[in-house]
Structure formats: C-alpha cells, structure tokens
Amino acid sequence: MEFSAKQIAAFVHGEVVGDENATVHTFAKIEEGVPGALSFLSNPKYIHYLYTTQSSIVLVNKDFVPEEPVSATLIRVDNAYDSLAQLLNLYEQSKPRKKGIDPLASVAPSAQIGEDVYIGPFAVVDEGAVIGARTQLYPHSYVGTHARIGEDCLLYSSATVYHDCRIGNRCTLHSGAVIGADGFGFAPTPHGYDKIPQIGIALLEDDVEVGANACVDRATMGATIVHQGVKIDNLVQIAHNDEIGQHTVMAAQVGIAGSTKVGEWCMFGGQVGIAGHIKIGDRVVFGAQSGVPSSVKSDQRLIGAPPMEEKAFFKSQAIVRKLPQMYLEMAALRKELDELKKQINNK
C-alpha cells in the first residue's frame, strides 16, 4: 500500500513541507533511507543524515529548522517519534490477521474460544481455559487449565500461561515468556528445603507486554499483579506477590524479589535489582545496574548500589577512577611520614 505525504500529515496532524503528493510504501531508518521510504528524525545526533537520506518523506519535530537544503518532503509534527509509533501501529493493523484453529492444535472440549481466534499448530488450550475474541496463539504456545486470556491478545510461539492465571485485553507475550510459574518458596529444614506450595495466581491487566524469556511468577497466596500498560523487556523476573504499578517500564534483565510493590510510571534500566518486601514510589527512575535494598519515595532519579542521585553517583564514579593513583600517593605519604618519625625519634 502507498500513502501520500498529504494523507500521512492528516493522520498525524502534521504540516507538509515540500511535495504533498510524494508517496511511500515502506519504512527505513534515516541513515538507510531509500526512495519510497518514510523515515523520522528526533535525535539531534542524526541531523546530518537528513541532508543525504534517500527517503521520500521524513517526520521532524515542529521546532526543527534545517541548516542545509533537504531533498525529502518533511512532515512537521509535535513529536516525530510518537507520530512514527502511530504510523507503525497503523501499518501493523493493516496486515491480515490469522484466524481459525489448526488441525494440529490441541483444544480441550471444555475450553471457551471467542470469535476470530487463531490457534496455531501444536498450541495447547487446556480444560476450562477461556480465549477472548481475536486473540492469536502461535505454534507451541500453552494456556493452562482454567486460565483466562482476554481479547486481541498475542501469544508468540512457546509463550506459556499456567493454570488459573489471568491475562487482560490487548496483551502481548513474546516467545518463551512464562506467566504463573511457581514463586521461589522453600522452607529450610535439617534435611534440605521443603517446597511451599504456590497456590495463588499471576494477573496481567490490559495492554501489558512481556518480553521474550521473561517471567511473572504466581503468588504464594493471592495474586502477583502487573497493572495496566506495563511494558516488560526480555529476561525480566517478577517474583511472587509483587505488584507493578500501571505504565511502569523495565529494560532487560531487571529482577524484582518477592512481595515488593512498585509504583506507577516508573522506569528501570537494564539489570536493575530490587530487594523483596519493599515499596518503590511513583515515577521513580533507576539507572542501569542499580541495586535497590530498601524502599524509595516517589519522584526520584537514582543510580548505583545502593542507589543515589545521578549527580552524586557520577561524581563518586569520577573519584573511583582516581583511586589507584590516590592509593599510590597515600602510600608515598605514609612512607615519608614514617621516615620523618624515625628522624624525630633519633634526635
């Protein structure tokens, strides 16, 4: 399908600068642009590519002023990155959706299957499970006994939803994601560790996305809850009885220990580790590899282990780099001091 600059501008509420009849049929990064492609510019580091790109149309922010001639047609918008996201979503929605149950799928007679559902080969829907309308289960995905999946969800190959767990509407589980595995509960005894049965569930509200090989464990009792709009990257671990506030996002390899409550609109960088039984406030930002041993109040930007304010952290890191030289200087001073003591004592 082809779209003109005029059509695109109308969709994203933008202003065309150049040929409003220029057309595109694909997307490309601005540095890899080709004729017929739509690109975007939001990061100042990429401005120089605008003057050489072969893309036919480029989305730019309204306040951008080019310093050289631009051959591409520009569309000025409030936020180029957000407008690109809207267009990519429109592109995805225009793709034909798979429907129907493959003969090689296994669907229990007692399962409830909504309209226009797709269940691929070797996918399994167990006894009493409920699959909402237009949800897609790709090959080898598994929905356990009495689990419930909402409408317009997407479970990629090998995604797993354990028994009794609940998934809201418009959720995406990428390959290898596991929802509802047992929480890490064991009681130490003189003979080893006795398993504590995990009888709760995991609950994902609407518009949650879980990355590849990420895990949301079921609760010991009650529910592990991931609230609306949360986005979880690959290889993230959400432990039993955690509660993640709405619209919080987590980058790869974040790990949250059990019974911790995380607020709304938080952002966690890669490899952030959070201790159990603590509370993280709303709108908290943790930089990559932060280690969080205790509760944190709302509206803070922290980094490090234990985490500290960004400015203090980077100042401390600057000192850390100087420690080898400081050690040598201290050793030299100590040697001089010892020699002075000897001279004084010999008088």
C-alpha positions in Angstrom: 0.0 0.0 0.0 1.1 3.5 -0.8 0.4 6.7 1.2 1.0 10.3 0.2 2.5 12.9 2.4 -0.8 14.7 2.4 -2.6 11.5 3.8 0.1 10.9 6.4 0.1 14.5 7.6 -3.7 14.3 8.0 -3.4 11.1 10.1 -0.6 12.5 12.4 -1.9 16.1 12.4 1.2 17.4 10.8 2.3 20.0 8.3 3.8 19.1 4.9 6.9 21.0 3.8 7.6 20.0 0.2 5.7 17.8 -2.2 2.4 16.8 -0.6 2.0 14.2 -3.4 5.2 12.3 -2.5 4.4 8.7 -1.7 5.9 6.0 0.5 5.3 2.3 0.8 7.8 1.2 3.4 9.8 2.5 6.5 13.5 3.0 6.9 16.0 4.4 9.3 17.1 7.9 8.2 20.7 6.7 7.6 19.4 3.8 5.5 16.8 5.7 3.5 15.7 4.6 0.1 13.2 6.1 -2.4 9.7 5.3 -1.4 10.5 5.0 2.4 9.3 7.0 5.3 11.9 8.0 8.0 11.9 10.1 11.1 14.3 12.5 12.9 14.1 13.1 16.6 17.6 12.6 17.9 19.9 15.5 17.2 22.8 13.1 16.6 21.2 12.1 13.3 20.5 15.5 11.9 23.4 15.2 9.4 21.7 12.2 7.8 18.7 14.4 6.9 20.7 16.2 4.2 21.8 13.0 2.5 19.0 10.5 3.1 17.2 9.0 0.0 13.9 8.6 1.9 11.0 10.3 0.2 9.3 11.6 3.4 10.8 12.4 6.8 8.9 13.2 10.0 10.5 16.0 12.0 9.6 17.9 15.2 7.8 21.3 14.6 10.7 23.3 16.1 13.3 21.8 13.8 14.9 24.2 11.3 17.2 22.7 8.6 20.5 24.4 8.1 21.1 22.9 4.6 18.8 22.1 1.6 16.7 18.9 2.1 15.6 16.8 -0.9 13.0 14.8 1.1 9.5 16.0 1.8 9.2 16.9 5.5 6.2 16.5 7.7 6.4 18.7 10.8 4.7 17.1 13.9 4.6 17.7 17.7 6.6 14.6 18.3 8.3 12.7 15.5 8.9 9.6 17.5 5.4 9.4 18.7 4.0 10.0 15.2 6.2 7.2 13.9 4.7 4.9 16.5 1.2 5.8 15.4 2.1 5.1 11.8 3.8 1.8 12.6 0.7 0.7 14.6 -1.5 1.6 11.6 0.8 -0.5 9.4 0.6 -3.4 11.7 -3.2 -3.2 12.0 -3.4 -3.2 8.2 -1.8 -6.7 8.0 -4.2 -9.6 7.6 -4.9 -11.4 10.9 -4.8 -15.2 11.1 -8.0 -16.9 12.1 -9.1 -20.4 12.8 -7.9 -23.4 14.8 -5.2 -25.5 13.1 -5.9 -29.3 12.9 -2.7 -29.9 14.8 -3.7 -27.7 17.7 -5.0 -29.3 20.9 -8.1 -27.5 22.3 -9.9 -29.1 25.3 -13.7 -29.7 24.7 -14.4 -27.6 27.8 -12.3 -24.6 26.7 -14.2 -21.4 25.6 -12.9 -19.9 22.4 -14.1 -16.5 21.2 -14.8 -15.3 17.7 -12.0 -14.9 15.1 -9.4 -16.6 17.3 -6.2 -18.1 15.8 -4.7 -21.2 17.4 -1.6 -22.5 15.6 -0.3 -26.0 15.2 0.8 -27.7 18.4 -0.6 -24.9 20.5 -2.5 -26.2 23.6 -5.5 -24.8 25.3 -6.3 -26.9 28.4 -9.5 -27.8 30.2 -11.8 -24.8 31.2 -9.5 -22.2 29.7 -11.1 -19.1 28.1 -9.6 -17.4 25.0 -11.1 -14.0 24.1 -12.1 -12.8 20.7 -9.4 -12.1 18.0 -6.6 -13.4 20.2 -3.8 -15.3 18.5 -1.9 -18.2 19.9 1.1 -19.1 17.8 2.6 -22.6 17.5 3.7 -24.3 20.7 2.1 -21.7 23.0 0.3 -23.1 26.0 -2.8 -21.9 28.0 -3.3 -23.9 31.2 -6.3 -25.2 33.0 -8.9 -22.5 33.8 -6.6 -19.8 32.6 -8.3 -16.8 31.0 -6.9 -14.8 28.1 -8.6 -11.5 27.1 -9.5 -10.2 23.7 -7.0 -9.1 21.0 -4.0 -10.7 22.7 -1.0 -12.2 21.0 0.9 -15.2 22.4 4.0 -15.9 20.3 5.5 -19.4 20.0 6.3 -21.1 23.2 4.7 -18.5 25.4 3.2 -20.2 28.5 0.3 -19.2 30.7 0.0 -21.5 33.7 -3.3 -22.8 35.3 -5.8 -20.2 36.7 -3.8 -17.2 35.6 -5.5 -14.1 34.1 -4.4 -12.1 31.1 -6.3 -8.9 30.2 -7.1 -7.5 26.8 -4.6 -6.4 24.1 -1.7 -8.1 25.9 1.4 -9.5 24.1 3.6 -12.4 25.4 6.7 -12.9 23.4 8.4 -16.3 22.8 9.4 -18.0 26.0 7.5 -15.7 28.3 6.2 -17.6 31.3 3.2 -16.3 33.3 2.4 -18.1 36.5 5.3 -20.4 37.2 5.8 -21.2 40.9 7.3 -18.5 43.1 10.6 -19.3 44.7 9.3 -20.5 48.0 11.2 -23.1 50.1 11.3 -23.8 53.9 14.8 -24.8 55.2 14.9 -28.0 57.2 17.8 -30.1 58.7 17.4 -32.3 55.6 17.2 -29.7 52.9 14.4 -27.4 51.6 10.7 -28.2 51.7 8.7 -26.7 48.9 6.0 -24.2 49.9 3.0 -24.7 47.6 2.3 -21.6 45.5 -1.5 -21.6 45.4 -2.0 -18.0 44.1 -2.1 -16.7 40.6 -0.5 -14.2 38.3 -2.7 -11.4 36.9 -1.9 -9.2 34.0 -4.2 -6.3 33.3 -4.9 -4.7 29.9 -2.2 -3.6 27.5 0.7 -5.3 29.2 3.6 -6.6 27.1 6.0 -9.2 28.3 9.3 -9.8 26.5 11.0 -13.0 25.4 12.0 -15.4 28.2 10.6 -13.0 30.9 8.8 -14.5 33.9 6.0 -13.3 36.1 5.7 -15.8 39.0 2.4 -16.8 40.6 1.7 -15.7 44.2 2.2 -17.9 47.2 -1.4 -16.8 48.1 -3.5 -14.1 46.4 -2.0 -12.7 43.2 1.1 -11.3 41.6 -0.3 -8.3 39.8 1.0 -6.4 36.8 -1.2 -3.4 36.2 -2.4 -1.8 33.0 0.1 -0.6 30.4 3.2 -2.1 32.0 6.0 -3.0 29.5 8.4 -5.7 30.5 11.5 -6.3 28.4 13.3 -9.6 27.7 14.8 -11.7 30.5 13.0 -9.8 33.3 12.0 -11.6 36.6 8.9 -10.6 38.5 8.8 -12.7 41.7 5.8 -14.0 43.7 3.3 -11.5 45.2 4.9 -8.5 43.5 2.6 -5.7 42.4 3.8 -3.5 39.5 2.0 -0.1 39.0 0.4 0.9 35.8 2.6 2.2 32.9 5.9 1.2 34.5 8.6 0.0 32.1 11.5 -2.3 32.7 14.6 -2.9 30.5 16.3 -6.3 30.0 17.4 -8.4 33.0 15.6 -6.4 35.7 15.0 -8.6 38.7 12.4 -7.9 41.4 12.4 -10.1 44.5 9.1 -11.2 46.2 6.4 -9.1 47.8 7.7 -5.8 46.5 5.3 -3.1 45.4 6.3 -0.8 42.5 4.5 2.4 41.8 3.1 3.9 38.6 5.1 5.3 35.7 8.5 4.0 36.9 11.4 3.4 34.6 14.0 0.7 35.4 17.2 0.5 33.3 18.9 -2.8 32.4 20.0 -5.2 35.1 18.3 -3.2 38.0 18.0 -5.5 41.0 15.3 -4.8 43.6 15.1 -6.4 47.1 12.0 -8.1 48.4 9.3 -6.7 50.8 10.0 -3.1 50.0 8.0 -0.3 48.3 9.0 1.8 45.3 7.0 5.1 44.8 5.6 6.5 41.7 7.6 8.0 38.8 10.9 6.6 40.1 13.8 6.1 37.6 16.6 3.7 38.3 19.7 3.8 36.1 21.1 0.6 34.7 22.6 -1.9 37.2 21.2 -0.1 40.2 20.9 -2.3 43.3 17.9 -1.3 45.5 18.0 -2.7 49.1 15.3 -0.6 50.7 12.1 1.4 49.9 12.3 4.5 47.7 9.9 7.5 47.8 8.2 8.9 44.7 9.7 11.2 42.0 13.4 10.3 42.3 16.1 9.6 39.7 18.7 7.2 41.2 21.6 5.1 40.1 24.2 2.8 41.7 24.2 0.3 44.5 22.9 1.4 46.9 21.2 3.9 44.6 22.0 7.6 44.9 21.1 10.8 43.0 22.6 10.8 39.5 24.9 13.8 40.1 26.3 12.4 43.3 26.7 9.0 41.6 28.7 10.3 38.6 30.9 12.5 41.0 31.6 9.4 43.0 32.5 7.4 39.9 34.9 10.1 38.9 36.6 9.6 42.3 36.7 5.8 41.9 38.7 6.1 38.7 41.3 8.1 40.6 41.6 5.6 43.4 44.7 3.7 42.0 46.7 7.0 41.8 45.3 8.1 45.2 46.5 4.8 46.7 50.0 5.3 45.3 50.1 8.9 46.6 48.8 7.8 50.1 51.5 5.0 50.2 54.2 7.6 49.3 52.9 10.0 52.0 52.9 7.2 54.6 56.5 6.3 53.7 57.5 9.9 54.1 55.7 10.1 57.4 57.5 7.0 58.7 60.8 8.5 57.7 60.0 11.8 59.5 59.0 9.8 62.6 62.4 8.0 62.5 64.3 11.2 62.2 62.4 12.8 65.1 62.9 9.7 67.3 66.7 9.6 66.5 67.2 13.2 67.7 
